[in-house]
Amino acid sequence: WLNNCVGIGNYRYFFLFLFFLAQACLFIDVVLGVFFYDIIFTFGRRGTRAFRNYIMMSFMICGSIFAALYLLGGFHFYLILTNQTTIEFQINMVRRRQCR
């Protein structure tokens, strides 16, 4: 999907990609949240059944993707704070186990 490996040279762009993708999912959830609230809690019958199903499904999918991006982005934010790449993190984990 990025057509290359994520390394030191393009790590910033990968993290920005995750950040903007999470922002887009959050925006969609905020916009659809009003409709989702009406469908779930007010028992409103606005729109067709297909419209309500599309709103509920889109809200749930974007929420799930946002949760996954939050976890992945949080891990990579930790790696940025500790000045490591993913491979260096794995190597350091193996070395920590060997030192015990």
C-alpha positions, 0 to 999 in steps of 0.5 A, a space after each residue: 500500500 505504500 509500495 516500500 518499506 518504512 524506515 528511517 528515511 520515510 518514517 515521518 511520512 508513515 506517522 503523518 499518514 497514520 495521523 491524517 487517516 485517524 483524523 479522517 476517521 474521527 471526522 467521519 465518526 463525529 459527522 455520523 455520530 448525530 445520525 447514529 445517536 438519533 437511530 439508537 436512542 431516539 427511535 427516530 424513523 427518519 430515512 429509509 431502513 437502508 439509510 439507517 443501516 448504512 449510517 450504523 455500519 459506516 459509524 461502526 467501521 470508522 470507529 473500529 478503524 480509528 481504534 486500531 489506528 489509535 493503538 498502532 499510532 500510540 506504539 509508533 509515537 512511543 517509538 518516536 519518543 524513544 528514538 527507535 525504529 520497529 526493527 531496533 525495538 525488536 532487537 532491543 527486546 531480544 537483547 533484554 531477554 538475553 541479559 536476564 
